[in-house]
């Protein structure tokens, strides 16, 4: 009898030990995950600080439009700052050419004094091209036409398009976007929005949440964006839908960190779900 009791106690103790070991293992994995989440948040915080420092340095007016409103600018405001610069990108036809050679050839072929162009700076890029930042659009046109005439056979010139801000419209009825061509007209008519020749309002993406509930991302010109975001809601069909600014955060699909793409990543592979050293699909 005593032997049986001792064996039962030993079995129970063994089971308790196994259970404790499992709990310890789970706690350790949870701690590792939390540590990784904390590191990710620190990275995001660092990126936000850099963004604010850049805006404070280059565009103090947007950071402090009034003495009462000192909030950080929205993503669209940051995009407008970037697009406010008049930029010309000069890219060599030879894909193996370095940006330093591109700079030398442009400077050898063109004289900004003779052309009377006002250039803020010239920035080399990784793909062998250079980015020339001029004072205004008129200077860009002068520079572009002269590059085309003198060294156009060896170089292509591109003026980057300005990026319009985007709006997320929440919980739209799927029936209201069946005819996407009429969606814009219907929204403007029902909400009494002013539609001008410069108005832009196409559907960029539809996110299916539920069978009859979708989130709609639309592109908007600055005036329309300001008007709609100020309203906070749009009336679409039989619903009042909340609106907010839509923006995209850059994230690496290899290591799951923020701020750069996987082609620029030098870190080890890391799963965004469990933190393990493997791809998400595995």
Residue pairs with C-beta under 8 A, 6 or more apart in sequence:
32 275
33 274
33 275
36 270
36 275
40 256
40 257
40 258
43 257
43 258
43 259
44 258
47 258
47 259
51 78
52 63
52 72
55 62
55 63
55 72
55 73
55 78
55 81
56 63
58 81
59 81
62 73
62 77
62 81
63 70
63 72
63 73
64 70
74 245
75 165
75 245
75 247
76 165
76 222
76 225
76 245
76 247
79 163
79 165
80 165
80 222
83 160
83 162
83 163
85 120
85 133
86 133
86 134
86 135
86 136
86 137
86 139
86 140
87 131
87 132
87 133
87 134
87 140
87 159
87 160
88 131
88 132
88 134
88 140
88 143
88 144
88 157
88 158
88 159
89 125
89 129
89 130
89 131
89 132
89 157
89 158
89 159
89 160
90 102
90 106
90 129
90 130
90 132
90 147
90 155
90 156
90 157
91 102
91 127
91 128
91 129
91 155
91 156
91 157
91 158
92 101
92 102
92 128
92 129
92 154
92 155
93 153
93 154
93 155
93 156
94 128
94 154
95 127
95 128
96 128
97 128
98 128
99 124
99 125
99 126
99 127
99 128
99 129
99 130
100 124
101 128
102 124
102 128
102 129
102 130
102 155
103 122
103 124
103 130
105 151
105 154
105 155
106 122
106 130
106 147
106 151
106 155
109 147
109 150
109 151
110 143
110 146
110 147
110 150
112 119
115 142
115 143
115 146
116 142
117 134
117 139
117 142
117 143
118 134
118 135
118 136
118 139
119 132
119 133
119 134
119 135
119 139
119 143
120 133
120 134
120 135
121 132
121 133
122 130
122 131
122 132
122 133
123 130
123 131
123 132
123 133
124 130
124 131
125 131
132 143
134 140
134 143
140 159
144 157
144 159
147 155
147 157
148 157
164 200
164 219
164 220
164 221
164 222
164 225
165 219
165 220
165 222
165 225
165 245
166 204
166 217
166 218
166 219
166 220
166 245
166 246
166 247
167 217
167 218
167 219
167 220
167 225
167 228
167 229
167 243
167 244
167 245
167 246
168 215
168 216
168 217
168 243
168 244
168 245
168 246
169 215
169 216
169 217
169 218
169 234
169 236
169 241
169 242
169 243
170 215
170 241
170 242
170 243
170 244
171 209
171 213
171 214
171 215
171 239
171 241
171 242
172 213
172 214
172 215
172 216
172 236
172 237
172 239
172 241
173 212
173 213
173 214
173 236
173 237
173 238
173 239
174 211
174 212
174 213
174 214
175 212
175 237
176 183
176 186
176 236
176 237
176 239
177 183
177 203
177 206
177 214
177 216
180 203
183 203
183 216
184 201
184 202
184 218
185 195
186 236
186 237
187 193
187 201
187 234
187 236
188 194
188 195
188 199
188 201
190 235
190 236
190 237
191 231
191 234
191 235
193 224
193 227
193 228
194 227
196 223
198 221
198 223
199 221
199 223
199 224
200 219
200 220
200 221
200 224
201 218
201 219
201 220
201 221
201 224
202 218
202 219
203 216
203 217
203 218
204 217
204 218
204 219
205 216
205 217
206 214
206 215
206 216
206 217
207 214
207 215
207 216
207 217
208 214
209 215
217 246
220 228
228 234
228 243
229 243
229 244
229 245
231 243
232 242
232 243
233 240
233 241
233 242
233 243
234 240
234 241
234 243
235 241
249 258
250 258
250 259
250 260
250 261
251 257
251 258
251 259
252 258
252 259
252 260
252 261
252 262
252 264
252 265
252 267
253 261
253 262
253 280
254 262
254 265
254 267
254 269
254 270
255 262
255 265
255 267
255 268
255 269
255 270
256 270
256 271
256 272
257 265
257 267
268 277
269 277
269 278
269 279
270 276
270 277
271 277
271 278
271 279
271 280
271 282
272 280
273 280
